[in-house]
Amino acid sequence: MTENYDSHPYNEDLAQERTIFKVVGANDSIKVAIMALMTALETVATSILSVNIPQTNGYFNLGECIIFITAILFGAYIGAFVGGVGASLADVFLGYFSFAPITLIVKGLEGFFVGWVYDKIRKNPNKAKRFGIKFIAILCGAPFMVGGYFLAEFFIFNLGWGAAAELIPNLIQVGMGALIAIPITLLLEEIPQIDQLRESILMKPSIAQPEQFQN
Protein backbone atom coordinates (compact mmCIF):
# COMPACT_ATOMS: atom_id res chain seq x y z
CA MET A 1 0.00 0.00 0.00
CA THR A 2 1.44 3.38 -1.08
CA GLU A 3 1.29 6.26 1.42
CA ASN A 4 0.03 9.60 0.18
CA TYR A 5 2.86 11.89 1.21
CA ASP A 6 1.00 15.03 0.14
CA SER A 7 -1.52 14.48 2.93
CA HIS A 8 1.11 13.61 5.52
CA PRO A 9 0.78 15.84 8.63
CA TYR A 10 4.46 16.81 8.30
CA ASN A 11 3.91 18.06 4.75
CA GLU A 12 0.78 19.91 5.79
CA ASP A 13 2.75 21.64 8.54
CA LEU A 14 5.43 22.64 6.04
CA ALA A 15 2.79 24.02 3.70
CA GLN A 16 1.25 26.06 6.51
CA GLU A 17 4.67 27.40 7.55
CA ARG A 18 5.43 28.31 3.93
CA THR A 19 2.12 30.15 3.73
CA ILE A 20 2.82 32.13 6.88
CA PHE A 21 6.33 33.11 5.76
CA LYS A 22 5.11 34.23 2.32
CA VAL A 23 2.20 36.24 3.67
CA VAL A 24 4.35 37.84 6.36
CA GLY A 25 7.04 38.65 3.80
CA ALA A 26 4.55 40.21 1.39
CA ASN A 27 2.90 42.23 4.14
CA ASP A 28 6.26 43.43 5.45
CA SER A 29 7.24 44.65 1.98
CA ILE A 30 3.97 46.54 1.65
CA LYS A 31 4.34 48.05 5.10
CA VAL A 32 7.89 49.23 4.40
CA ALA A 33 6.82 50.84 1.12
CA ILE A 34 3.82 52.57 2.74
CA MET A 35 5.89 53.77 5.69
CA ALA A 36 8.59 55.17 3.40
CA LEU A 37 6.09 56.98 1.19
CA MET A 38 3.98 58.42 4.00
CA THR A 39 7.03 59.39 6.07
CA ALA A 40 8.35 61.38 3.12
CA LEU A 41 4.95 63.04 2.66
CA GLU A 42 4.80 63.85 6.38
CA THR A 43 8.24 65.47 6.30
CA VAL A 44 7.31 67.55 3.24
CA ALA A 45 3.87 68.55 4.61
CA THR A 46 5.42 69.61 7.92
CA SER A 47 8.21 71.57 6.24
CA ILE A 48 6.43 73.19 3.33
CA LEU A 49 4.35 75.60 5.43
CA SER A 50 5.96 76.33 8.77
CA VAL A 51 5.19 79.44 10.82
CA ASN A 52 7.43 80.20 13.77
CA ILE A 53 5.84 80.83 17.19
CA PRO A 54 8.26 83.28 18.86
CA GLN A 55 7.05 82.72 22.44
CA THR A 56 8.05 79.04 22.40
CA ASN A 57 10.30 78.88 19.33
CA GLY A 58 8.05 76.12 18.05
CA TYR A 59 6.21 76.32 14.76
CA PHE A 60 2.79 75.86 13.18
CA ASN A 61 2.57 73.37 10.30
CA LEU A 62 0.22 71.18 8.27
CA GLY A 63 1.80 67.83 9.08
CA GLU A 64 -1.17 66.61 11.14
CA CYS A 65 -3.22 65.89 8.02
CA ILE A 66 -0.71 63.26 6.83
CA ILE A 67 -0.51 61.68 10.30
CA PHE A 68 -4.30 61.39 10.47
CA ILE A 69 -4.62 60.05 6.91
CA THR A 70 -1.91 57.45 7.55
CA ALA A 71 -3.27 56.31 10.91
CA ILE A 72 -6.85 56.03 9.65
CA LEU A 73 -5.98 54.21 6.43
CA PHE A 74 -3.06 52.03 7.54
CA GLY A 75 -3.40 51.54 11.27
CA ALA A 76 -1.81 52.47 14.57
CA TYR A 77 1.76 51.24 14.09
CA ILE A 78 2.33 52.79 10.69
CA GLY A 79 0.60 55.94 11.93
CA ALA A 80 2.98 56.07 14.90
CA PHE A 81 6.08 55.58 12.74
CA VAL A 82 5.06 58.16 10.16
CA GLY A 83 3.99 60.68 12.79
CA GLY A 84 7.10 60.34 14.93
CA VAL A 85 9.82 59.88 12.31
CA GLY A 86 8.40 62.07 9.55
CA ALA A 87 7.69 65.06 11.76
CA SER A 88 10.96 64.82 13.72
CA LEU A 89 12.90 64.74 10.44
CA ALA A 90 11.14 67.97 9.50
CA ASP A 91 12.27 69.46 12.83
CA VAL A 92 15.86 68.60 11.95
CA PHE A 93 15.61 69.94 8.39
CA LEU A 94 14.06 73.20 9.59
CA GLY A 95 16.60 73.69 12.36
CA TYR A 96 14.34 72.94 15.35
CA PHE A 97 16.81 70.37 16.67
CA SER A 98 15.76 70.56 20.31
CA PHE A 99 12.18 69.69 19.37
CA ALA A 100 13.04 66.57 17.35
CA PRO A 101 13.14 64.07 20.29
CA ILE A 102 9.92 65.52 21.71
CA THR A 103 8.25 65.35 18.31
CA LEU A 104 9.33 61.73 17.85
CA ILE A 105 7.43 60.82 21.02
CA VAL A 106 4.36 63.07 21.00
CA LYS A 107 3.53 62.76 17.31
CA GLY A 108 4.29 59.05 17.41
CA LEU A 109 1.75 58.68 20.22
CA GLU A 110 -0.72 60.86 18.34
CA GLY A 111 -0.49 58.69 15.23
CA PHE A 112 -0.71 55.49 17.24
CA PHE A 113 -3.84 56.42 19.18
CA VAL A 114 -5.68 57.87 16.17
CA GLY A 115 -5.09 54.60 14.32
CA TRP A 116 -5.79 52.39 17.33
CA VAL A 117 -9.07 54.07 18.26
CA TYR A 118 -10.27 54.16 14.66
CA ASP A 119 -9.48 50.49 14.16
CA LYS A 120 -11.47 49.60 17.29
CA ILE A 121 -14.63 51.51 16.34
CA ARG A 122 -14.53 51.72 12.54
CA LYS A 123 -16.77 48.74 11.76
CA ASN A 124 -19.70 50.76 10.48
CA PRO A 125 -20.82 51.00 6.82
CA ASN A 126 -22.73 54.26 7.28
CA LYS A 127 -20.74 57.11 5.74
CA ALA A 128 -22.10 59.77 8.10
CA LYS A 129 -21.17 57.64 11.10
CA ARG A 130 -17.74 56.95 9.64
CA PHE A 131 -17.17 60.72 9.56
CA GLY A 132 -17.99 60.90 13.26
CA ILE A 133 -15.82 57.88 14.05
CA LYS A 134 -12.83 59.49 12.35
CA PHE A 135 -13.43 62.70 14.29
CA ILE A 136 -13.59 60.77 17.57
CA ALA A 137 -10.34 58.95 16.73
CA ILE A 138 -8.60 62.25 16.03
CA LEU A 139 -9.92 63.72 19.28
CA CYS A 140 -8.42 60.75 21.14
CA GLY A 141 -5.00 61.16 19.53
CA ALA A 142 -4.66 64.94 19.42
CA PRO A 143 -4.19 65.49 23.20
CA PHE A 144 -0.92 63.55 23.06
CA MET A 145 0.46 66.14 20.63
CA VAL A 146 -1.06 69.27 22.16
CA GLY A 147 -0.47 68.21 25.76
CA GLY A 148 2.89 66.63 25.02
CA TYR A 149 4.38 69.79 23.57
CA PHE A 150 2.92 71.89 26.40
CA LEU A 151 4.43 69.66 29.09
CA ALA A 152 7.79 69.48 27.31
CA GLU A 153 7.98 73.25 26.93
CA PHE A 154 6.75 73.82 30.47
CA PHE A 155 9.14 71.42 32.25
CA ILE A 156 11.99 70.54 29.86
CA PHE A 157 12.45 73.90 28.13
CA ASN A 158 11.60 75.76 31.37
CA LEU A 159 9.12 78.10 29.69
CA GLY A 160 6.62 77.85 32.53
CA TRP A 161 3.20 79.16 31.61
CA GLY A 162 4.71 80.74 28.52
CA ALA A 163 4.27 77.31 26.97
CA ALA A 164 0.54 78.06 26.85
CA ALA A 165 1.21 80.37 23.89
CA GLU A 166 1.43 77.29 21.68
CA LEU A 167 -1.81 75.66 22.82
CA ILE A 168 -4.11 77.56 20.47
CA PRO A 169 -1.83 77.22 17.39
CA ASN A 170 -1.54 73.49 18.06
CA LEU A 171 -5.32 73.15 18.44
CA ILE A 172 -5.79 75.01 15.14
CA GLN A 173 -3.20 72.68 13.63
CA VAL A 174 -5.23 69.66 14.76
CA GLY A 175 -8.46 71.20 13.44
CA MET A 176 -6.98 71.96 10.03
CA GLY A 177 -5.45 68.50 9.89
CA ALA A 178 -8.85 66.94 10.62
CA LEU A 179 -10.61 69.11 8.04
CA ILE A 180 -8.15 67.94 5.39
CA ALA A 181 -7.76 64.31 6.47
CA ILE A 182 -11.37 63.27 7.09
CA PRO A 183 -12.78 64.09 3.61
CA ILE A 184 -9.70 62.61 1.93
CA THR A 185 -9.92 59.35 3.87
CA LEU A 186 -13.67 59.11 3.23
CA LEU A 187 -13.00 59.40 -0.51
CA LEU A 188 -10.06 56.99 -0.48
CA GLU A 189 -12.02 54.37 1.44
CA GLU A 190 -14.50 54.27 -1.43
CA ILE A 191 -11.72 52.94 -3.69
CA PRO A 192 -11.70 49.11 -3.44
CA GLN A 193 -7.94 48.90 -4.00
CA ILE A 194 -7.27 51.17 -1.00
CA ASP A 195 -9.53 49.09 1.22
CA GLN A 196 -7.82 45.90 0.03
CA LEU A 197 -4.43 47.46 0.69
CA ARG A 198 -5.44 48.35 4.24
CA GLU A 199 -6.80 44.86 4.87
CA SER A 200 -3.63 43.24 3.48
CA ILE A 201 -1.49 45.39 5.77
CA LEU A 202 -3.57 44.59 8.86
CA MET A 203 -4.20 40.96 7.87
CA LYS A 204 -3.07 38.20 10.21
CA PRO A 205 -1.03 35.46 8.49
CA SER A 206 -3.27 32.71 9.87
CA ILE A 207 -6.19 33.67 7.64
CA ALA A 208 -4.41 32.73 4.43
CA GLN A 209 -4.92 29.29 2.93
CA PRO A 210 -1.88 27.04 2.32
CA GLU A 211 -3.21 25.77 -1.02
CA GLN A 212 -2.87 29.27 -2.46
CA PHE A 213 0.90 28.77 -2.52
CA GLN A 214 1.15 25.09 -3.33
CA ASN A 215 2.40 24.09 -6.75
RONU-590238 format. One line per field, with one value per atom (N, C-alpha, C): residue in one letter; x, z, y; residue number from 1; atom name. Coordinates in steps of 0.1 Angstrom, whole numbers. Example, Ala and Ser with C-alpha at 12.3 -4.5 7.8 and 13.67 -1.06 7.14 Angstrom:
2
drenpa <- A_A_A_S_S_S
x <- 132_123_132_128_137_129
z <- 78_78_78_71_71_79
y <- -57_-45_-33_-22_-11_0
mipa <- 1_1_1_2_2_2
zadren <- N_CA_C_N_CA_C
% end
This chain:
215
drenpa <- M_M_M_T_T_T_E_E_E_N_N_N_Y_Y_Y_D_D_D_S_S_S_H_H_H_P_P_P_Y_Y_Y_N_N_N_E_E_E_D_D_D_L_L_L_A_A_A_Q_Q_Q_E_E_E_R_R_R_T_T_T_I_I_I_F_F_F_K_K_K_V_V_V_V_V_V_G_G_G_A_A_A_N_N_N_D_D_D_S_S_S_I_I_I_K_K_K_V_V_V_A_A_A_I_I_I_M_M_M_A_A_A_L_L_L_M_M_M_T_T_T_A_A_A_L_L_L_E_E_E_T_T_T_V_V_V_A_A_A_T_T_T_S_S_S_I_I_I_L_L_L_S_S_S_V_V_V_N_N_N_I_I_I_P_P_P_Q_Q_Q_T_T_T_N_N_N_G_G_G_Y_Y_Y_F_F_F_N_N_N_L_L_L_G_G_G_E_E_E_C_C_C_I_I_I_I_I_I_F_F_F_I_I_I_T_T_T_A_A_A_I_I_I_L_L_L_F_F_F_G_G_G_A_A_A_Y_Y_Y_I_I_I_G_G_G_A_A_A_F_F_F_V_V_V_G_G_G_G_G_G_V_V_V_G_G_G_A_A_A_S_S_S_L_L_L_A_A_A_D_D_D_V_V_V_F_F_F_L_L_L_G_G_G_Y_Y_Y_F_F_F_S_S_S_F_F_F_A_A_A_P_P_P_I_I_I_T_T_T_L_L_L_I_I_I_V_V_V_K_K_K_G_G_G_L_L_L_E_E_E_G_G_G_F_F_F_F_F_F_V_V_V_G_G_G_W_W_W_V_V_V_Y_Y_Y_D_D_D_K_K_K_I_I_I_R_R_R_K_K_K_N_N_N_P_P_P_N_N_N_K_K_K_A_A_A_K_K_K_R_R_R_F_F_F_G_G_G_I_I_I_K_K_K_F_F_F_I_I_I_A_A_A_I_I_I_L_L_L_C_C_C_G_G_G_A_A_A_P_P_P_F_F_F_M_M_M_V_V_V_G_G_G_G_G_G_Y_Y_Y_F_F_F_L_L_L_A_A_A_E_E_E_F_F_F_F_F_F_I_I_I_F_F_F_N_N_N_L_L_L_G_G_G_W_W_W_G_G_G_A_A_A_A_A_A_A_A_A_E_E_E_L_L_L_I_I_I_P_P_P_N_N_N_L_L_L_I_I_I_Q_Q_Q_V_V_V_G_G_G_M_M_M_G_G_G_A_A_A_L_L_L_I_I_I_A_A_A_I_I_I_P_P_P_I_I_I_T_T_T_L_L_L_L_L_L_L_L_L_E_E_E_E_E_E_I_I_I_P_P_P_Q_Q_Q_I_I_I_D_D_D_Q_Q_Q_L_L_L_R_R_R_E_E_E_S_S_S_I_I_I_L_L_L_M_M_M_K_K_K_P_P_P_S_S_S_I_I_I_A_A_A_Q_Q_Q_P_P_P_E_E_E_Q_Q_Q_F_F_F_Q_Q_Q_N_N_N
x <- 8_0_9_6_14_9_17_13_12_2_0_8_20_29_23_15_10_1_-6_-15_-9_4_11_11_8_8_20_32_45_45_40_39_29_18_8_13_21_28_37_45_54_47_36_28_22_18_12_24_35_47_51_51_54_44_32_21_24_26_28_40_51_63_61_54_51_42_31_22_29_36_43_53_61_70_64_53_46_40_34_29_40_51_63_67_68_72_63_50_40_41_42_43_55_67_79_77_71_68_59_48_38_45_52_59_69_76_86_79_68_61_54_47_40_49_61_70_76_79_84_73_60_49_48_49_48_59_71_82_80_76_73_62_50_39_42_50_54_63_72_82_77_68_64_57_50_44_46_56_60_60_53_52_57_68_74_65_66_58_69_71_83_83_71_70_77_76_81_92_94_103_99_86_81_75_67_62_49_41_28_31_24_26_13_14_2_5_14_18_7_-1_-12_-20_-23_-32_-26_-13_-7_-7_-5_-5_-19_-29_-43_-47_-43_-46_-39_-27_-19_-25_-28_-33_-46_-55_-69_-68_-60_-60_-51_-40_-31_-28_-35_-34_-25_-25_-18_-3_3_18_24_18_23_21_9_6_16_20_30_43_48_61_61_51_51_50_41_40_53_59_71_83_86_98_97_86_84_84_77_77_90_97_110_120_120_129_127_114_111_117_117_123_138_144_159_161_154_156_154_144_141_149_157_166_160_149_143_149_162_168_163_161_158_144_135_122_121_131_130_128_135_131_117_113_99_89_91_82_82_93_93_84_83_74_60_57_44_36_42_35_34_44_43_31_29_17_5_5_-7_-11_-2_-5_-10_-3_-7_-22_-25_-38_-50_-47_-57_-60_-49_-51_-57_-53_-58_-73_-77_-91_-99_-95_-103_-104_-94_-95_-105_-106_-115_-129_-132_-146_-151_-142_-145_-155_-159_-168_-182_-184_-197_-198_-207_-208_-214_-221_-227_-217_-218_-207_-208_-220_-221_-215_-217_-212_-197_-192_-177_-170_-177_-172_-170_-180_-180_-170_-168_-158_-144_-141_-128_-126_-136_-134_-131_-138_-136_-122_-117_-103_-93_-95_-86_-86_-98_-99_-92_-91_-84_-69_-64_-50_-44_-52_-47_-41_-47_-42_-28_-23_-9_0_-4_5_4_-9_-11_-5_-9_-5_10_15_29_38_35_44_43_31_29_38_37_44_59_64_78_83_76_80_79_69_67_79_82_91_106_107_120_127_119_124_123_117_116_109_99_91_80_77_66_53_45_32_33_45_47_45_45_43_28_19_5_3_13_12_11_15_14_2_-6_-18_-28_-31_-41_-36_-23_-18_-19_-15_-15_-30_-39_-53_-58_-54_-58_-51_-39_-32_-40_-44_-52_-65_-72_-85_-83_-72_-70_-66_-58_-55_-67_-76_-88_-97_-98_-106_-101_-88_-82_-82_-79_-78_-91_-101_-114_-120_-122_-128_-119_-106_-97_-98_-98_-99_-113_-123_-137_-137_-131_-130_-121_-110_-101_-106_-114_-120_-131_-135_-145_-138_-125_-117_-114_-119_-117_-102_-94_-79_-73_-78_-73_-77_-90_-95_-88_-85_-78_-64_-58_-44_-44_-54_-54_-56_-65_-68_-56_-48_-36_-25_-25_-15_-18_-31_-36_-39_-38_-42_-33_-38_-31_-27_-15_-10_-19_-25_-33_-45_-50_-62_-59_-47_-44_-45_-48_-49_-37_-31_-19_-20_-31_-32_-30_-31_-29_-14_-5_9_15_7_12_12_22_24_15
z <- 0_0_0_-9_-11_-2_6_14_6_8_2_10_5_12_12_2_1_13_18_29_43_43_55_64_77_86_86_84_83_71_60_47_49_56_58_67_77_85_78_69_60_51_46_37_45_57_65_69_72_75_63_51_39_36_39_37_46_59_69_65_61_58_45_35_23_26_34_37_45_55_64_55_46_38_29_23_14_22_33_41_46_50_54_43_31_20_17_18_16_27_40_51_50_46_44_33_22_11_16_22_27_37_47_57_51_41_34_27_19_12_21_31_40_49_53_61_53_40_31_30_28_27_40_51_64_66_62_63_54_42_32_37_41_46_58_67_79_76_66_62_53_44_33_38_49_54_69_73_88_92_103_108_122_125_138_148_160_172_181_181_189_204_210_224_229_220_224_215_204_193_187_188_180_167_160_148_144_137_132_118_116_103_99_88_83_83_91_91_97_105_111_101_90_80_75_73_68_79_92_103_104_103_105_93_81_69_70_74_75_86_98_109_106_100_97_86_76_64_67_74_75_90_99_113_122_135_146_144_141_141_130_118_107_110_115_119_129_139_149_143_134_127_119_111_102_110_120_128_135_142_149_141_131_123_113_106_95_101_112_118_124_131_137_127_115_104_100_99_95_105_118_128_126_122_119_107_96_84_86_94_96_107_114_124_138_140_154_160_162_167_181_189_203_204_194_194_188_181_174_183_194_203_209_212_217_206_194_183_180_181_179_188_200_210_209_209_210_197_186_173_170_175_174_182_194_202_196_190_183_172_163_152_157_167_172_177_186_192_182_172_162_154_150_143_152_164_173_176_180_183_170_159_147_143_145_142_151_163_173_170_165_163_149_139_125_119_124_118_116_107_105_90_83_68_65_75_73_72_60_57_67_71_81_94_98_111_110_98_96_98_94_96_111_118_133_139_135_141_138_126_123_133_134_143_157_162_176_177_167_167_168_160_160_174_180_193_203_202_211_210_198_195_197_194_194_208_219_232_235_229_231_224_213_206_214_215_222_236_244_258_259_250_250_248_238_236_247_253_264_276_279_291_289_276_273_274_269_269_283_291_305_314_313_322_317_304_299_294_286_281_291_303_314_309_301_297_307_316_325_318_322_316_302_299_285_275_279_270_265_272_268_255_251_239_227_228_217_217_227_228_217_215_205_191_187_174_172_182_181_179_186_184_170_165_151_142_145_136_136_147_148_140_142_134_119_115_100_95_103_99_97_107_106_94_92_80_67_66_54_53_65_65_64_71_71_57_50_36_27_28_19_22_35_39_35_36_32_17_9_-5_-8_-2_-5_-1_10_14_5_-4_-14_-26_-26_-37_-32_-39_-34_-32_-41_-40_-27_-23_-10_2_1_12_13_1_0_5_2_7_22_28_42_49_43_49_48_36_35_45_48_58_72_75_89_90_79_79_87_95_102_93_94_85_86_97_99_90_84_76_62_58_44_43_31_29_23_28_23_8_4_-10_-20_-16_-25_-29_-22_-25_-29_-29_-33_-48_-53_-68_-72
y <- -12_0_12_22_34_45_52_63_76_83_96_106_110_119_133_137_150_153_143_145_142_139_136_149_147_158_167_160_168_177_172_181_192_189_199_210_206_216_225_219_226_236_231_240_252_250_261_270_265_274_282_276_283_294_291_302_313_311_321_330_323_331_340_334_342_354_352_362_373_369_378_386_380_386_397_393_402_414_411_422_432_426_434_443_438_446_458_455_465_476_471_481_490_484_492_503_499_508_520_516_526_535_529_538_548_543_552_563_560_570_580_575_584_592_586_594_606_603_614_625_621_630_638_632_639_649_645_655_667_664_675_684_678_686_694_689_696_708_706_716_727_723_732_745_744_756_756_763_763_778_781_794_794_802_802_808_803_808_814_827_833_830_829_827_814_804_790_786_793_789_776_772_761_767_758_763_756_764_759_752_741_734_726_720_712_697_692_678_669_675_666_659_665_659_646_645_633_622_626_617_611_619_614_605_609_600_587_587_574_565_571_563_557_565_560_550_551_542_530_531_520_516_521_515_522_518_525_525_513_512_520_520_528_543_546_559_565_557_561_563_554_556_568_570_582_595_595_607_610_601_603_606_597_599_610_610_621_635_637_651_654_645_648_651_644_647_662_666_680_689_686_695_696_685_686_694_692_699_714_718_732_739_731_737_737_730_729_717_716_704_699_709_706_700_702_697_683_678_666_654_652_641_641_654_655_652_656_653_639_632_617_610_615_608_613_626_631_628_630_628_613_605_591_585_591_587_592_603_609_599_596_587_573_568_555_555_565_564_568_576_579_566_559_546_535_534_524_526_538_541_539_543_542_527_519_505_498_502_496_499_511_515_517_514_517_508_497_487_493_502_508_512_507_510_524_530_543_554_561_571_583_587_598_594_581_576_575_571_570_583_594_607_610_607_609_600_588_579_584_589_595_607_615_627_623_613_608_602_595_589_601_611_622_630_631_637_629_616_608_608_611_612_625_636_649_654_650_655_651_640_635_645_651_661_675_680_693_693_683_682_679_670_666_678_686_698_708_710_719_714_702_697_697_694_695_709_718_732_738_734_738_733_720_714_713_708_705_718_727_739_751_748_758_771_769_781_785_776_778_780_790_792_798_802_807_797_784_773_773_780_781_788_796_804_795_782_773_764_765_757_760_772_776_772_776_772_757_749_735_729_736_731_735_747_750_740_736_727_714_709_697_698_710_712_712_719_720_706_699_685_676_677_669_673_686_691_686_685_679_664_658_643_636_640_633_632_642_641_632_634_626_611_608_593_588_596_591_588_596_594_582_581_570_556_556_544_539_547_543_535_536_529_515_505_491_488_492_489_494_506_512_503_499_491_477_472_459_461_472_475_475_482_483_470_462_449_440_441_432_436_449_454_449_450_446_431_424_410_401_392_382_370_365_355_342_340_327_326_337_337_332_332_327_312_307_293_287_276_270_267_262_258_269_282_293_293_287_288_274_264_251_250_243_241_230
mipa <- 1_1_1_2_2_2_3_3_3_4_4_4_5_5_5_6_6_6_7_7_7_8_8_8_9_9_9_10_10_10_11_11_11_12_12_12_13_13_13_14_14_14_15_15_15_16_16_16_17_17_17_18_18_18_19_19_19_20_20_20_21_21_21_22_22_22_23_23_23_24_24_24_25_25_25_26_26_26_27_27_27_28_28_28_29_29_29_30_30_30_31_31_31_32_32_32_33_33_33_34_34_34_35_35_35_36_36_36_37_37_37_38_38_38_39_39_39_40_40_40_41_41_41_42_42_42_43_43_43_44_44_44_45_45_45_46_46_46_47_47_47_48_48_48_49_49_49_50_50_50_51_51_51_52_52_52_53_53_53_54_54_54_55_55_55_56_56_56_57_57_57_58_58_58_59_59_59_60_60_60_61_61_61_62_62_62_63_63_63_64_64_64_65_65_65_66_66_66_67_67_67_68_68_68_69_69_69_70_70_70_71_71_71_72_72_72_73_73_73_74_74_74_75_75_75_76_76_76_77_77_77_78_78_78_79_79_79_80_80_80_81_81_81_82_82_82_83_83_83_84_84_84_85_85_85_86_86_86_87_87_87_88_88_88_89_89_89_90_90_90_91_91_91_92_92_92_93_93_93_94_94_94_95_95_95_96_96_96_97_97_97_98_98_98_99_99_99_100_100_100_101_101_101_102_102_102_103_103_103_104_104_104_105_105_105_106_106_106_107_107_107_108_108_108_109_109_109_110_110_110_111_111_111_112_112_112_113_113_113_114_114_114_115_115_115_116_116_116_117_117_117_118_118_118_119_119_119_120_120_120_121_121_121_122_122_122_123_123_123_124_124_124_125_125_125_126_126_126_127_127_127_128_128_128_129_129_129_130_130_130_131_131_131_132_132_132_133_133_133_134_134_134_135_135_135_136_136_136_137_137_137_138_138_138_139_139_139_140_140_140_141_141_141_142_142_142_143_143_143_144_144_144_145_145_145_146_146_146_147_147_147_148_148_148_149_149_149_150_150_150_151_151_151_152_152_152_153_153_153_154_154_154_155_155_155_156_156_156_157_157_157_158_158_158_159_159_159_160_160_160_161_161_161_162_162_162_163_163_163_164_164_164_165_165_165_166_166_166_167_167_167_168_168_168_169_169_169_170_170_170_171_171_171_172_172_172_173_173_173_174_174_174_175_175_175_176_176_176_177_177_177_178_178_178_179_179_179_180_180_180_181_181_181_182_182_182_183_183_183_184_184_184_185_185_185_186_186_186_187_187_187_188_188_188_189_189_189_190_190_190_191_191_191_192_192_192_193_193_193_194_194_194_195_195_195_196_196_196_197_197_197_198_198_198_199_199_199_200_200_200_201_201_201_202_202_202_203_203_203_204_204_204_205_205_205_206_206_206_207_207_207_208_208_208_209_209_209_210_210_210_211_211_211_212_212_212_213_213_213_214_214_214_215_215_215
zadren <- N_CA_C_N_CA_C_N_CA_C_N_CA_C_N_CA_C_N_CA_C_N_CA_C_N_CA_C_N_CA_C_N_CA_C_N_CA_C_N_CA_C_N_CA_C_N_CA_C_N_CA_C_N_CA_C_N_CA_C_N_CA_C_N_CA_C_N_CA_C_N_CA_C_N_CA_C_N_CA_C_N_CA_C_N_CA_C_N_CA_C_N_CA_C_N_CA_C_N_CA_C_N_CA_C_N_CA_C_N_CA_C_N_CA_C_N_CA_C_N_CA_C_N_CA_C_N_CA_C_N_CA_C_N_CA_C_N_CA_C_N_CA_C_N_CA_C_N_CA_C_N_CA_C_N_CA_C_N_CA_C_N_CA_C_N_CA_C_N_CA_C_N_CA_C_N_CA_C_N_CA_C_N_CA_C_N_CA_C_N_CA_C_N_CA_C_N_CA_C_N_CA_C_N_CA_C_N_CA_C_N_CA_C_N_CA_C_N_CA_C_N_CA_C_N_CA_C_N_CA_C_N_CA_C_N_CA_C_N_CA_C_N_CA_C_N_CA_C_N_CA_C_N_CA_C_N_CA_C_N_CA_C_N_CA_C_N_CA_C_N_CA_C_N_CA_C_N_CA_C_N_CA_C_N_CA_C_N_CA_C_N_CA_C_N_CA_C_N_CA_C_N_CA_C_N_CA_C_N_CA_C_N_CA_C_N_CA_C_N_CA_C_N_CA_C_N_CA_C_N_CA_C_N_CA_C_N_CA_C_N_CA_C_N_CA_C_N_CA_C_N_CA_C_N_CA_C_N_CA_C_N_CA_C_N_CA_C_N_CA_C_N_CA_C_N_CA_C_N_CA_C_N_CA_C_N_CA_C_N_CA_C_N_CA_C_N_CA_C_N_CA_C_N_CA_C_N_CA_C_N_CA_C_N_CA_C_N_CA_C_N_CA_C_N_CA_C_N_CA_C_N_CA_C_N_CA_C_N_CA_C_N_CA_C_N_CA_C_N_CA_C_N_CA_C_N_CA_C_N_CA_C_N_CA_C_N_CA_C_N_CA_C_N_CA_C_N_CA_C_N_CA_C_N_CA_C_N_CA_C_N_CA_C_N_CA_C_N_CA_C_N_CA_C_N_CA_C_N_CA_C_N_CA_C_N_CA_C_N_CA_C_N_CA_C_N_CA_C_N_CA_C_N_CA_C_N_CA_C_N_CA_C_N_CA_C_N_CA_C_N_CA_C_N_CA_C_N_CA_C_N_CA_C_N_CA_C_N_CA_C_N_CA_C_N_CA_C_N_CA_C_N_CA_C_N_CA_C_N_CA_C_N_CA_C_N_CA_C_N_CA_C_N_CA_C_N_CA_C_N_CA_C_N_CA_C_N_CA_C_N_CA_C_N_CA_C_N_CA_C_N_CA_C_N_CA_C_N_CA_C_N_CA_C_N_CA_C_N_CA_C_N_CA_C_N_CA_C_N_CA_C_N_CA_C_N_CA_C_N_CA_C_N_CA_C_N_CA_C_N_CA_C_N_CA_C_N_CA_C_N_CA_C_N_CA_C_N_CA_C_N_CA_C_N_CA_C_N_CA_C_N_CA_C_N_CA_C_N_CA_C_N_CA_C_N_CA_C_N_CA_C_N_CA_C_N_CA_C_N_CA_C_N_CA_C_N_CA_C_N_CA_C
% end
